[in-house]
């Protein structure tokens, strides 16, 4: 059984669990959470890591919240 690569991966965006990068039988790669099982689709190694580590930009999130607050007024 292969070992997951863990270096450079952020925690799971859903549960905060530890993530691992795994190589599939067809030589593609995916990242999967050890705790909840959330995973990326299969990509090349760099793209799988890039997609797993992508997070909502906090500044953009705040901007949306401010806009909603203005709409309520």
C-alpha positions in Angstrom: 0.0 0.0 0.0 1.3 3.4 -0.9 1.9 6.3 1.5 0.1 9.6 1.1 2.1 12.7 0.4 1.2 15.3 3.0 3.7 18.1 2.5 2.3 21.4 1.2 -1.4 20.5 1.8 -3.8 22.7 3.8 -6.2 21.1 6.2 -9.6 20.0 4.9 -11.8 23.0 4.2 -14.8 21.1 5.4 -13.7 19.5 8.7 -10.1 20.6 9.3 -8.8 17.1 9.0 -5.4 16.1 7.6 -5.2 15.6 3.9 -3.1 13.3 1.7 -2.1 13.3 -1.9 -2.6 9.9 -3.6 -1.7 8.5 -6.9 -4.5 6.6 -8.7 -4.1 3.5 -10.8 -4.1 5.5 -14.0 -1.2 7.8 -12.8 -3.5 10.7 -12.0 -3.5 12.2 -8.5 -6.1 13.3 -6.0 -6.1 14.8 -2.6 -8.4 13.3 0.1 -9.2 14.2 3.7 -8.4 11.4 6.2 -11.3 12.4 8.5 -14.4 13.2 6.3 -13.3 11.7 3.0 -13.7 14.9 1.0 -11.6 14.7 -2.2 -10.6 16.5 -5.4 -11.2 15.0 -8.8 -8.2 13.3 -10.4 -5.7 15.7 -12.0 -2.0 15.8 -12.5 -0.1 16.1 -9.2 0.4 19.9 -9.2 -3.2 20.6 -10.2 -4.6 18.4 -7.5 -2.6 20.2 -4.9 -3.5 23.6 -6.3 -7.2 22.8 -6.3 -7.2 21.4 -2.8 -5.4 24.4 -1.4 -7.7 26.9 -3.1 -9.7 28.8 -0.5 -12.2 31.6 -0.6 -10.4 34.9 -0.4 -11.2 36.4 3.0 -11.1 39.9 1.5 -13.7 39.0 -1.1 -15.8 37.3 1.5 -15.8 40.4 3.7 -16.7 42.5 0.7 -19.8 40.3 0.0 -20.8 40.5 3.7 -20.6 44.3 3.6 -22.6 44.5 0.4 -25.4 42.3 2.0 -25.4 44.6 5.0 -25.9 47.7 2.8 -28.7 46.0 1.0 -30.6 45.4 4.3 -30.4 49.1 5.2 
